[in-house]
């Protein structure tokens, strides 16, 4: 869980930096980077939560 929190914090900072870069430069590329980081972190979080749930089911 600690690793998941660390990745979430890094993702939030990276998305924030990308949106700030977009505001400054108005280059759409930075919004695309923010979207990719958001999707990737969401997929990673869902995968980790699925593994935790599967572990709980196997232990039962």
FIGUDO-177809 format. One record per residue (C-alpha): residue number from 1; residue in one letter; x, z, y negated. Coordinates in nm, 4 decimals, always signed. Each point is the difference from the previous one (the first is absolute). Last residue first. Example, Ala and Ser with C-alpha at 12.3 -4.5 7.8 and 13.67 -1.06 7.14 Angstrom:
2
   nr  rest        c1        c3        c2
    2     s   +1.3670   +0.7140   +0.1060
    1     a   -0.1370   +0.0660   +0.3440
***
This chain:
60
   nr  rest        c1        c3        c2
   60     x   -1.0031   +0.2524   +1.7676
   59     x   +0.3659   -0.0815   -0.0650
   58     x   -0.0714   -0.3731   +0.0229
   57     x   -0.2792   +0.0230   -0.2567
   56     x   +0.2159   +0.1909   -0.2486
   55     x   +0.2828   -0.2503   +0.0429
   54     x   -0.2410   -0.2861   -0.0573
   53     x   -0.1184   +0.1623   -0.3233
   52     x   +0.3566   +0.0442   -0.1227
   51     x   +0.0818   -0.3611   +0.0921
   50     x   -0.3074   -0.1200   -0.1861
   49     x   +0.1025   +0.2049   -0.3029
   48     x   +0.3450   -0.1619   +0.0081
   47     x   -0.1478   -0.3487   +0.0244
   46     x   -0.2505   +0.0674   -0.2783
   45     x   +0.2761   +0.1283   -0.2280
   44     x   +0.2185   -0.3025   +0.0745
   43     x   -0.2861   -0.2401   -0.0691
   42     x   -0.0750   +0.1767   -0.3291
   41     x   +0.3675   -0.0049   -0.0982
   40     x   +0.0228   -0.3704   +0.0705
   39     x   -0.3182   -0.0847   -0.1876
   38     x   +0.1079   +0.1971   -0.3060
   37     x   +0.3522   -0.1429   +0.0030
   36     x   -0.1409   -0.3521   +0.0300
   35     x   -0.2446   +0.0585   -0.2882
   34     x   +0.2756   +0.1406   -0.2233
   33     x   +0.2201   -0.3007   +0.0787
   32     x   -0.2856   -0.2376   -0.0832
   31     x   -0.0571   +0.1835   -0.3270
   30     x   +0.3694   -0.0425   -0.0792
   29     x   -0.0150   -0.3739   +0.0677
   28     x   -0.2805   -0.0360   -0.2540
   27     x   +0.2537   +0.0118   -0.2842
   26     x   -0.1563   +0.1625   -0.3080
   25     x   +0.3502   +0.1281   -0.0908
   24     x   -0.0646   +0.3546   -0.1241
   23     x   -0.3345   +0.0606   +0.1697
   22     x   +0.1272   -0.1598   +0.3223
   21     x   +0.3109   +0.2190   -0.0020
   20     x   -0.2256   +0.3054   -0.0414
   19     x   -0.2121   -0.1185   +0.2916
   18     x   +0.3115   -0.0407   +0.2132
   17     x   +0.1341   +0.3410   -0.0996
   16     x   -0.3315   +0.1634   +0.0854
   15     x   -0.0129   -0.1757   +0.3364
   14     x   +0.3556   +0.1133   +0.0753
   13     x   -0.0737   +0.3583   -0.1063
   12     x   -0.3158   +0.0127   +0.2102
   11     x   +0.1807   -0.1519   +0.2987
   10     x   +0.2827   +0.2534   -0.0259
    9     x   -0.2507   +0.2850   -0.0051
    8     x   -0.1851   -0.1427   +0.2990
    7     x   +0.3251   -0.0464   +0.1941
    6     x   +0.0920   +0.3642   -0.0615
    5     x   -0.3468   +0.1163   +0.1028
    4     x   +0.0197   -0.1981   +0.3234
    3     x   +0.3453   +0.1399   +0.0720
    2     x   -0.1286   +0.3539   -0.0480
    1     x   -0.2893   -0.0684   +0.2342
***
